[in-house]
Amino acid sequence: MRKRLFLLLVLLAVFSLNCMYSLHPFATDDCLDQTDDIVGHWQAIDGESDWMFKADDPGTTTLIYTEEGGPAQFSVRHYLLGQTRWIDLYPSKLNLPNGVQNGCFLPLHMLMRLEAKPDTLLIWAVDIEAVTGMITEDADVQFESVADRTVLTSNSEAIEGFLLRRGAEEAMFDDEPMVLARVKE
């Protein structure tokens, strides 16, 4: 039990450092993007997680994310801002043994960059230190530090504007994306 709790705390720390959180969606419905190319079953190439995207309303999917601690369910909004694709994950059913969803113990939106290829998804976490610096320089976007996390408190329009201005900058993202391969069924 202690080993499992320790692993859970480590996962929480890792995802907390690499995610940008918001009280509100990261963009407006006007920016919702198509999802046909990502609907389906994907697996991280390191074998650590499974991602199942199921089609919902236009521009949205349900994600069943499974890792060692069990499955977690997220509502996902898909945005295209400029030339950059984003996914906005919001926990829809809590499963506390799941490390990623533990990072969302407070019901917050979580942002990641997405690039879809025919049989590969590349997902970049946000470099929160770099983004916090960018936000500090941007008078339109407000944030608070909550439970060791940077949480954007601005409305969706303000965050969308920030992402349009700064979202293509490579400094915003971790160096290496998570690589997912499509599972042939």
CYANA upper distance limits for C-alpha pairs under 8 A (distance plus 0.5 A):
  1 MET  CA      5 LEU  CA      6.73
  2 ARG  CA      6 PHE  CA      6.56
  3 LYS  CA      7 LEU  CA      6.68
  4 ARG  CA      8 LEU  CA      6.60
  5 LEU  CA      9 LEU  CA      6.72
  6 PHE  CA     10 VAL  CA      6.75
  7 LEU  CA     11 LEU  CA      6.70
  8 LEU  CA     12 LEU  CA      6.64
  8 LEU  CA     97 PRO  CA      7.83
  8 LEU  CA     98 ASN  CA      8.32
  8 LEU  CA     99 GLY  CA      6.10
  9 LEU  CA     13 ALA  CA      6.66
  9 LEU  CA     99 GLY  CA      8.40
 10 VAL  CA     14 VAL  CA      6.72
 11 LEU  CA     15 PHE  CA      6.68
 11 LEU  CA     99 GLY  CA      5.83
 11 LEU  CA    100 VAL  CA      7.50
 12 LEU  CA     16 SER  CA      6.37
 12 LEU  CA     99 GLY  CA      6.26
 12 LEU  CA    100 VAL  CA      7.19
 12 LEU  CA    102 ASN  CA      6.65
 12 LEU  CA    103 GLY  CA      5.63
 13 ALA  CA     17 LEU  CA      6.75
 13 ALA  CA    103 GLY  CA      8.28
 14 VAL  CA     18 ASN  CA      7.01
 15 PHE  CA     19 CYS  CA      6.57
 15 PHE  CA    100 VAL  CA      6.98
 15 PHE  CA    103 GLY  CA      6.64
 16 SER  CA    103 GLY  CA      6.31
 16 SER  CA    148 ASP  CA      8.37
 16 SER  CA    149 ARG  CA      6.98
 17 LEU  CA    127 ASP  CA      8.33
 17 LEU  CA    128 ILE  CA      6.96
 17 LEU  CA    149 ARG  CA      7.96
 18 ASN  CA    125 ALA  CA      6.00
 18 ASN  CA    126 VAL  CA      6.04
 18 ASN  CA    127 ASP  CA      6.27
 18 ASN  CA    128 ILE  CA      6.38
 18 ASN  CA    174 ASP  CA      8.25
 19 CYS  CA    110 MET  CA      6.75
 19 CYS  CA    111 LEU  CA      6.96
 19 CYS  CA    112 MET  CA      7.81
 19 CYS  CA    125 ALA  CA      6.43
 19 CYS  CA    126 VAL  CA      5.97
 19 CYS  CA    127 ASP  CA      7.84
 19 CYS  CA    128 ILE  CA      6.89
 20 MET  CA    110 MET  CA      6.19
 20 MET  CA    111 LEU  CA      6.07
 20 MET  CA    112 MET  CA      8.35
 20 MET  CA    126 VAL  CA      6.73
 20 MET  CA    128 ILE  CA      6.72
 20 MET  CA    150 THR  CA      7.23
 20 MET  CA    151 VAL  CA      7.45
 20 MET  CA    152 LEU  CA      8.39
 21 TYR  CA    108 LEU  CA      6.49
 21 TYR  CA    109 HIS  CA      5.89
 21 TYR  CA    110 MET  CA      5.22
 21 TYR  CA    111 LEU  CA      7.11
 21 TYR  CA    149 ARG  CA      8.15
 21 TYR  CA    150 THR  CA      7.03
 21 TYR  CA    151 VAL  CA      5.34
 21 TYR  CA    152 LEU  CA      6.65
 22 SER  CA     26 PHE  CA      7.51
 22 SER  CA    108 LEU  CA      6.17
 22 SER  CA    109 HIS  CA      5.55
 22 SER  CA    110 MET  CA      7.18
 22 SER  CA    151 VAL  CA      5.58
 22 SER  CA    152 LEU  CA      4.93
 22 SER  CA    153 THR  CA      6.68
 23 LEU  CA    107 PRO  CA      8.50
 23 LEU  CA    108 LEU  CA      5.97
 23 LEU  CA    109 HIS  CA      6.80
 23 LEU  CA    151 VAL  CA      7.48
 23 LEU  CA    152 LEU  CA      6.86
 23 LEU  CA    153 THR  CA      6.21
 23 LEU  CA    154 SER  CA      8.37
 24 HIS  CA    108 LEU  CA      8.12
 24 HIS  CA    109 HIS  CA      7.11
 24 HIS  CA    152 LEU  CA      8.44
 24 HIS  CA    153 THR  CA      7.75
 24 HIS  CA    154 SER  CA      7.99
 24 HIS  CA    155 ASN  CA      6.67
 24 HIS  CA    156 SER  CA      6.48
 25 PRO  CA     88 ASP  CA      7.55
 25 PRO  CA    109 HIS  CA      6.75
 25 PRO  CA    155 ASN  CA      8.38
 25 PRO  CA    156 SER  CA      6.08
 26 PHE  CA     88 ASP  CA      7.29
 26 PHE  CA    109 HIS  CA      8.08
 26 PHE  CA    111 LEU  CA      7.92
 26 PHE  CA    156 SER  CA      5.75
 26 PHE  CA    157 GLU  CA      8.46
 26 PHE  CA    159 ILE  CA      6.19
 26 PHE  CA    160 GLU  CA      6.49
 27 ALA  CA     31 CYS  CA      7.13
 27 ALA  CA     79 TYR  CA      7.78
 27 ALA  CA    156 SER  CA      5.29
 27 ALA  CA    157 GLU  CA      6.61
 27 ALA  CA    159 ILE  CA      6.92
 27 ALA  CA    160 GLU  CA      5.10
 28 THR  CA     32 LEU  CA      7.94
 28 THR  CA    156 SER  CA      6.35
 28 THR  CA    157 GLU  CA      6.84
 28 THR  CA    160 GLU  CA      7.67
 31 CYS  CA     79 TYR  CA      5.82
 31 CYS  CA     80 LEU  CA      6.27
 31 CYS  CA     81 LEU  CA      7.11
 32 LEU  CA     58 PRO  CA      8.17
 32 LEU  CA     59 GLY  CA      5.34
 32 LEU  CA     60 THR  CA      8.23
 32 LEU  CA     77 ARG  CA      7.47
 32 LEU  CA     78 HIS  CA      6.03
 32 LEU  CA     79 TYR  CA      5.03
 32 LEU  CA     80 LEU  CA      6.95
 33 ASP  CA     58 PRO  CA      8.30
 33 ASP  CA     59 GLY  CA      5.49
 33 ASP  CA     78 HIS  CA      5.83
 33 ASP  CA     79 TYR  CA      5.41
 33 ASP  CA     80 LEU  CA      5.97
 33 ASP  CA     85 ARG  CA      8.49
 34 GLN  CA     58 PRO  CA      7.28
 34 GLN  CA     59 GLY  CA      5.77
 34 GLN  CA     78 HIS  CA      7.70
 35 THR  CA     39 VAL  CA      6.85
 35 THR  CA     55 ALA  CA      7.95
 35 THR  CA     58 PRO  CA      8.12
 35 THR  CA     59 GLY  CA      6.56
 35 THR  CA     60 THR  CA      7.60
 35 THR  CA     61 THR  CA      7.96
 35 THR  CA     78 HIS  CA      7.54
 36 ASP  CA     55 ALA  CA      8.39
 37 ASP  CA    116 ALA  CA      7.45
 37 ASP  CA    117 LYS  CA      8.46
 37 ASP  CA    118 PRO  CA      7.74
 38 ILE  CA     53 PHE  CA      7.31
 38 ILE  CA    116 ALA  CA      7.41
 38 ILE  CA    121 LEU  CA      8.19
 39 VAL  CA     52 MET  CA      7.96
 39 VAL  CA     53 PHE  CA      5.31
 39 VAL  CA     54 LYS  CA      6.08
 39 VAL  CA     55 ALA  CA      6.68
 39 VAL  CA     61 THR  CA      8.20
 40 GLY  CA     52 MET  CA      6.15
 40 GLY  CA     53 PHE  CA      5.71
 40 GLY  CA     54 LYS  CA      6.93
 40 GLY  CA    182 ARG  CA      8.02
 40 GLY  CA    183 VAL  CA      8.49
 41 HIS  CA     50 ASP  CA      7.89
 41 HIS  CA     51 TRP  CA      6.45
 41 HIS  CA     52 MET  CA      4.93
 41 HIS  CA     53 PHE  CA      6.97
 41 HIS  CA    182 ARG  CA      6.52
 41 HIS  CA    183 VAL  CA      5.98
 41 HIS  CA    184 LYS  CA      8.46
 42 TRP  CA     50 ASP  CA      6.36
 42 TRP  CA     51 TRP  CA      5.49
 42 TRP  CA     52 MET  CA      6.61
 42 TRP  CA    180 LEU  CA      6.26
 42 TRP  CA    181 ALA  CA      5.89
 42 TRP  CA    182 ARG  CA      4.93
 42 TRP  CA    183 VAL  CA      5.80
 43 GLN  CA     47 GLY  CA      7.04
 43 GLN  CA     48 GLU  CA      8.48
 43 GLN  CA     49 SER  CA      6.50
 43 GLN  CA     50 ASP  CA      4.94
 43 GLN  CA     51 TRP  CA      6.47
 43 GLN  CA    180 LEU  CA      5.61
 43 GLN  CA    181 ALA  CA      5.88
 43 GLN  CA    182 ARG  CA      7.01
 43 GLN  CA    183 VAL  CA      7.06
 44 ALA  CA     48 GLU  CA      6.65
 44 ALA  CA     49 SER  CA      5.95
 44 ALA  CA     50 ASP  CA      6.81
 44 ALA  CA     51 TRP  CA      8.37
 44 ALA  CA    178 MET  CA      7.57
 44 ALA  CA    179 VAL  CA      6.25
 44 ALA  CA    180 LEU  CA      4.72
 44 ALA  CA    181 ALA  CA      6.82
 45 ILE  CA    179 VAL  CA      6.51
 45 ILE  CA    180 LEU  CA      6.18
 45 ILE  CA    181 ALA  CA      6.82
 48 GLU  CA     67 GLU  CA      6.64
 48 GLU  CA     68 GLU  CA      7.90
 49 SER  CA     65 TYR  CA      7.54
 49 SER  CA     66 THR  CA      6.02
 49 SER  CA     67 GLU  CA      5.12
 49 SER  CA     68 GLU  CA      8.11
 50 ASP  CA     64 ILE  CA      8.46
 50 ASP  CA     65 TYR  CA      6.28
 50 ASP  CA     66 THR  CA      5.58
 50 ASP  CA     67 GLU  CA      7.12
 51 TRP  CA     63 LEU  CA      7.11
 51 TRP  CA     64 ILE  CA      6.42
 51 TRP  CA     65 TYR  CA      5.23
 51 TRP  CA     66 THR  CA      7.05
 52 MET  CA     62 THR  CA      8.47
 52 MET  CA     63 LEU  CA      6.00
 52 MET  CA     64 ILE  CA      5.58
 52 MET  CA     65 TYR  CA      6.98
 53 PHE  CA     61 THR  CA      6.53
 53 PHE  CA     62 THR  CA      6.17
 53 PHE  CA     63 LEU  CA      5.12
 53 PHE  CA     64 ILE  CA      7.14
 54 LYS  CA     61 THR  CA      5.85
 54 LYS  CA     62 THR  CA      5.62
 54 LYS  CA     63 LEU  CA      6.92
 55 ALA  CA     60 THR  CA      7.31
 55 ALA  CA     61 THR  CA      5.20
 55 ALA  CA     62 THR  CA      7.10
 56 ASP  CA     60 THR  CA      5.96
 56 ASP  CA     61 THR  CA      5.29
 56 ASP  CA     62 THR  CA      7.10
 57 ASP  CA     61 THR  CA      7.63
 59 GLY  CA     77 ARG  CA      6.55
 59 GLY  CA     78 HIS  CA      5.90
 59 GLY  CA     79 TYR  CA      7.90
 60 THR  CA     75 SER  CA      7.80
 60 THR  CA     76 VAL  CA      6.01
 60 THR  CA     77 ARG  CA      5.09
 60 THR  CA     78 HIS  CA      6.42
 61 THR  CA     75 SER  CA      6.71
 61 THR  CA     76 VAL  CA      5.67
 61 THR  CA     77 ARG  CA      7.19
 61 THR  CA     78 HIS  CA      8.44
 62 THR  CA     73 GLN  CA      7.54
 62 THR  CA     74 PHE  CA      6.31
 62 THR  CA     75 SER  CA      5.30
 62 THR  CA     76 VAL  CA      6.32
 63 LEU  CA     73 GLN  CA      6.16
 63 LEU  CA     74 PHE  CA      5.56
 63 LEU  CA     75 SER  CA      6.82
 63 LEU  CA     76 VAL  CA      7.11
 64 ILE  CA     71 PRO  CA      6.86
 64 ILE  CA     72 ALA  CA      6.21
 64 ILE  CA     73 GLN  CA      5.17
 64 ILE  CA     74 PHE  CA      7.07
 65 TYR  CA     71 PRO  CA      5.99
 65 TYR  CA     72 ALA  CA      5.72
 65 TYR  CA     73 GLN  CA      6.78
 65 TYR  CA     74 PHE  CA      8.24
 66 THR  CA     70 GLY  CA      5.98
 66 THR  CA     71 PRO  CA      4.58
 66 THR  CA     72 ALA  CA      6.74
 66 THR  CA     98 ASN  CA      8.12
 67 GLU  CA     71 PRO  CA      6.94
 67 GLU  CA     98 ASN  CA      7.25
 67 GLU  CA     99 GLY  CA      8.39
 68 GLU  CA     98 ASN  CA      7.90
 69 GLY  CA     97 PRO  CA      5.34
 69 GLY  CA     98 ASN  CA      5.08
 69 GLY  CA     99 GLY  CA      7.26
 70 GLY  CA     95 ASN  CA      8.01
 70 GLY  CA     97 PRO  CA      6.97
 70 GLY  CA     98 ASN  CA      6.01
 71 PRO  CA     95 ASN  CA      7.46
 71 PRO  CA     98 ASN  CA      6.93
 72 ALA  CA     91 PRO  CA      8.24
 72 ALA  CA     93 LYS  CA      7.17
 72 ALA  CA     94 LEU  CA      7.08
 72 ALA  CA     95 ASN  CA      6.14
 72 ALA  CA     98 ASN  CA      6.79
 72 ALA  CA    101 GLN  CA      6.87
 73 GLN  CA     91 PRO  CA      6.64
 73 GLN  CA     92 SER  CA      6.11
 73 GLN  CA     93 LYS  CA      5.86
 73 GLN  CA     94 LEU  CA      7.77
 74 PHE  CA     89 LEU  CA      6.33
 74 PHE  CA     90 TYR  CA      5.70
 74 PHE  CA     91 PRO  CA      4.88
 74 PHE  CA     92 SER  CA      5.41
 74 PHE  CA     93 LYS  CA      7.50
 75 SER  CA     89 LEU  CA      6.39
 75 SER  CA     90 TYR  CA      5.72
 75 SER  CA     91 PRO  CA      6.85
 75 SER  CA     92 SER  CA      6.38
 76 VAL  CA     87 ILE  CA      6.88
 76 VAL  CA     88 ASP  CA      5.93
 76 VAL  CA     89 LEU  CA      5.14
 76 VAL  CA     90 TYR  CA      6.84
 77 ARG  CA     87 ILE  CA      6.27
 77 ARG  CA     88 ASP  CA      5.58
 77 ARG  CA     89 LEU  CA      7.25
 78 HIS  CA     85 ARG  CA      7.76
 78 HIS  CA     86 TRP  CA      6.35
 78 HIS  CA     87 ILE  CA      5.29
 78 HIS  CA     88 ASP  CA      7.00
 79 TYR  CA     85 ARG  CA      6.16
 79 TYR  CA     86 TRP  CA      5.59
 79 TYR  CA     87 ILE  CA      6.86
 79 TYR  CA     88 ASP  CA      8.40
 80 LEU  CA     84 THR  CA      6.21
 80 LEU  CA     85 ARG  CA      5.07
 80 LEU  CA     86 TRP  CA      6.88
 81 LEU  CA     85 ARG  CA      6.92
 81 LEU  CA     86 TRP  CA      8.20
 81 LEU  CA    160 GLU  CA      8.25
 81 LEU  CA    163 LEU  CA      7.63
 81 LEU  CA    164 LEU  CA      6.28
 81 LEU  CA    167 GLY  CA      8.45
 82 GLY  CA    164 LEU  CA      6.71
 83 GLN  CA    168 ALA  CA      8.21
 84 THR  CA    113 ARG  CA      7.84
 84 THR  CA    114 LEU  CA      8.22
 84 THR  CA    167 GLY  CA      7.67
 84 THR  CA    168 ALA  CA      6.90
 85 ARG  CA    113 ARG  CA      6.44
 85 ARG  CA    114 LEU  CA      5.78
 85 ARG  CA    115 GLU  CA      7.06
 86 TRP  CA    111 LEU  CA      7.45
 86 TRP  CA    112 MET  CA      6.24
 86 TRP  CA    113 ARG  CA      4.93
 86 TRP  CA    114 LEU  CA      5.80
 87 ILE  CA    111 LEU  CA      6.36
 87 ILE  CA    112 MET  CA      5.90
 87 ILE  CA    113 ARG  CA      6.74
 87 ILE  CA    114 LEU  CA      7.04
 88 ASP  CA    109 HIS  CA      6.63
 88 ASP  CA    110 MET  CA      5.99
 88 ASP  CA    111 LEU  CA      5.22
 88 ASP  CA    112 MET  CA      7.19
 89 LEU  CA    109 HIS  CA      6.09
 89 LEU  CA    110 MET  CA      5.55
 89 LEU  CA    111 LEU  CA      6.96
 90 TYR  CA    104 CYS  CA      8.50
 90 TYR  CA    107 PRO  CA      7.56
 90 TYR  CA    108 LEU  CA      6.73
 90 TYR  CA    109 HIS  CA      5.27
 90 TYR  CA    110 MET  CA      6.92
 91 PRO  CA    101 GLN  CA      7.31
 91 PRO  CA    104 CYS  CA      7.29
 91 PRO  CA    107 PRO  CA      6.91
 91 PRO  CA    108 LEU  CA      7.99
 91 PRO  CA    109 HIS  CA      8.23
 94 LEU  CA    101 GLN  CA      7.45
 94 LEU  CA    105 PHE  CA      8.50
 95 ASN  CA    101 GLN  CA      7.44
 95 ASN  CA    102 ASN  CA      8.38
 96 LEU  CA    101 GLN  CA      7.20
 96 LEU  CA    102 ASN  CA      6.18
 96 LEU  CA    105 PHE  CA      8.45
 97 PRO  CA    102 ASN  CA      7.84
 98 ASN  CA    102 ASN  CA      6.69
 99 GLY  CA    103 GLY  CA      7.12
100 VAL  CA    104 CYS  CA      7.59
101 GLN  CA    105 PHE  CA      7.07
104 CYS  CA    108 LEU  CA      6.50
104 CYS  CA    109 HIS  CA      8.48
104 CYS  CA    110 MET  CA      8.38
111 LEU  CA    125 ALA  CA      8.07
111 LEU  CA    126 VAL  CA      7.88
112 MET  CA    123 ILE  CA      7.01
112 MET  CA    124 TRP  CA      6.22
112 MET  CA    125 ALA  CA      5.63
112 MET  CA    126 VAL  CA      6.76
113 ARG  CA    123 ILE  CA      6.11
113 ARG  CA    124 TRP  CA      5.56
113 ARG  CA    125 ALA  CA      7.19
113 ARG  CA    126 VAL  CA      8.09
114 LEU  CA    121 LEU  CA      7.56
114 LEU  CA    122 LEU  CA      6.28
114 LEU  CA    123 ILE  CA      5.26
114 LEU  CA    124 TRP  CA      7.09
115 GLU  CA    121 LEU  CA      6.37
115 GLU  CA    122 LEU  CA      5.59
115 GLU  CA    123 ILE  CA      7.08
116 ALA  CA    120 THR  CA      6.73
116 ALA  CA    121 LEU  CA      5.20
116 ALA  CA    122 LEU  CA      6.94
117 LYS  CA    121 LEU  CA      6.55
119 ASP  CA    181 ALA  CA      6.32
119 ASP  CA    182 ARG  CA      5.52
120 THR  CA    179 VAL  CA      7.42
120 THR  CA    180 LEU  CA      6.08
120 THR  CA    181 ALA  CA      5.19
120 THR  CA    182 ARG  CA      6.55
121 LEU  CA    179 VAL  CA      6.40
121 LEU  CA    180 LEU  CA      5.49
121 LEU  CA    181 ALA  CA      7.00
121 LEU  CA    182 ARG  CA      8.37
122 LEU  CA    177 PRO  CA      6.14
122 LEU  CA    178 MET  CA      6.23
122 LEU  CA    179 VAL  CA      5.37
122 LEU  CA    180 LEU  CA      6.91
123 ILE  CA    177 PRO  CA      5.63
123 ILE  CA    178 MET  CA      5.56
123 ILE  CA    179 VAL  CA      7.07
123 ILE  CA    180 LEU  CA      8.48
124 TRP  CA    173 PHE  CA      6.64
124 TRP  CA    174 ASP  CA      6.68
124 TRP  CA    176 GLU  CA      7.47
124 TRP  CA    177 PRO  CA      4.93
124 TRP  CA    178 MET  CA      6.73
125 ALA  CA    173 PHE  CA      6.43
125 ALA  CA    174 ASP  CA      6.24
125 ALA  CA    177 PRO  CA      7.64
126 VAL  CA    131 VAL  CA      7.90
126 VAL  CA    172 MET  CA      6.33
126 VAL  CA    173 PHE  CA      4.93
126 VAL  CA    174 ASP  CA      6.39
127 ASP  CA    131 VAL  CA      6.73
127 ASP  CA    171 ALA  CA      7.87
127 ASP  CA    172 MET  CA      5.93
127 ASP  CA    173 PHE  CA      5.26
127 ASP  CA    174 ASP  CA      5.71
128 ILE  CA    132 THR  CA      6.33
128 ILE  CA    150 THR  CA      8.13
128 ILE  CA    172 MET  CA      8.14
129 GLU  CA    133 GLY  CA      6.86
130 ALA  CA    134 MET  CA      6.87
130 ALA  CA    171 ALA  CA      7.03
130 ALA  CA    172 MET  CA      6.41
131 VAL  CA    135 ILE  CA      6.53
131 VAL  CA    172 MET  CA      6.24
132 THR  CA    136 THR  CA      6.57
132 THR  CA    150 THR  CA      7.80
133 GLY  CA    137 GLU  CA      7.08
134 MET  CA    138 ASP  CA      6.98
135 ILE  CA    139 ALA  CA      8.15
135 ILE  CA    141 VAL  CA      6.70
135 ILE  CA    142 GLN  CA      7.91
135 ILE  CA    143 PHE  CA      8.46
138 ASP  CA    162 PHE  CA      8.22
140 ASP  CA    154 SER  CA      8.41
140 ASP  CA    158 ALA  CA      6.53
140 ASP  CA    162 PHE  CA      8.11
141 VAL  CA    152 LEU  CA      7.79
141 VAL  CA    153 THR  CA      8.19
141 VAL  CA    154 SER  CA      6.12
141 VAL  CA    158 ALA  CA      6.49
141 VAL  CA    159 ILE  CA      6.77
141 VAL  CA    162 PHE  CA      7.63
142 GLN  CA    152 LEU  CA      6.39
142 GLN  CA    153 THR  CA      6.05
142 GLN  CA    154 SER  CA      5.78
143 PHE  CA    150 THR  CA      6.99
143 PHE  CA    151 VAL  CA      5.87
143 PHE  CA    152 LEU  CA      4.67
143 PHE  CA    153 THR  CA      5.63
143 PHE  CA    154 SER  CA      7.60
144 GLU  CA    150 THR  CA      6.40
144 GLU  CA    151 VAL  CA      5.87
144 GLU  CA    152 LEU  CA      7.02
144 GLU  CA    153 THR  CA      7.44
145 SER  CA    149 ARG  CA      5.86
145 SER  CA    150 THR  CA      5.25
145 SER  CA    151 VAL  CA      6.62
146 VAL  CA    150 THR  CA      6.92
146 VAL  CA    151 VAL  CA      7.07
154 SER  CA    158 ALA  CA      6.63
154 SER  CA    159 ILE  CA      7.02
155 ASN  CA    159 ILE  CA      7.01
156 SER  CA    160 GLU  CA      6.44
157 GLU  CA    161 GLY  CA      6.71
158 ALA  CA    162 PHE  CA      6.85
159 ILE  CA    163 LEU  CA      6.71
160 GLU  CA    164 LEU  CA      6.64
161 GLY  CA    165 ARG  CA      6.72
162 PHE  CA    166 ARG  CA      6.44
162 PHE  CA    167 GLY  CA      7.74
163 LEU  CA    167 GLY  CA      4.80
163 LEU  CA    168 ALA  CA      8.31
164 LEU  CA    168 ALA  CA      8.20
166 ARG  CA    172 MET  CA      8.49
167 GLY  CA    172 MET  CA      7.47
168 ALA  CA    172 MET  CA      8.26
